[in-house]
């Protein structure tokens, strides 16, 4: 979790860069208060950026592109 889109994107790309292949995404999320004595819950919203890595190359796509990535 991060409140900076740039920092979140950088962390995702660094994590992908440490593996030969994979995929990731940065999504908007907010913490929803829970009833007393419970743990809060995250509600996820819009995907801000999607990335996939294969053959040593990382490709980023604005928005949610899961169906379009190999």
N, C-alpha and C positions, 0 to 999 in steps of 0.2 A: 504494500500500500504506500502511496506517495501522493502528495497534493500538487505535484508538478508534472505536467504532461511530458516535458522534455526529460526530466530525470527518470520517469517511468519508462519512456521509450529507450533511453540510453541503457538502463538496467536490463530491459528485455533483450536488446541487441547484443549486449555483452554476454548474457547467458546463452543466447543462441550461438554466438561466436565460439563458445567453448565446446561445442558439439559438432560433429560432421554433418548432421542433419536434424531437423526439427521444425517446430512452428510455435508461434506465440502471438499474443494479442494484448493490447492495453485497452481496458474498458473503464468507463465511468462507474464509480461505485460510491455508495454512501452508507454510513452506519445507521441502522434503525434502532431506536431505543427498545429495550425489552422490558417485560414486566419485572417488578421487583424480584431480586434473587435469581434472575435468569441472565444468560449471556446475550449480548447484542447480536444482531444479525446484519449481514451486508445485503443490500439490494443492488443488483447490477443493472446498468443501463447500456447506453450506446457504446459500441466498439469504436475506439478512436483510431487505432492503427493495427494492422495485421502484418505479420512477417512470416516467411518460411525460408528454410535453409536446406540446400541440397547441393551436392558436388562442391562443397566449400564456398558457395556463394549465398548471400542473404539478399532476399528481395522483400521490400516493404510495400504495402498497399494501404492507402488511406481508407478508413472504414472497415467493415467486416467483409472479408473475402474468403471465408472458409471453403465455399463451394468452388471457388476459382483457383485455389492453390493445389498443387500436386500432392 
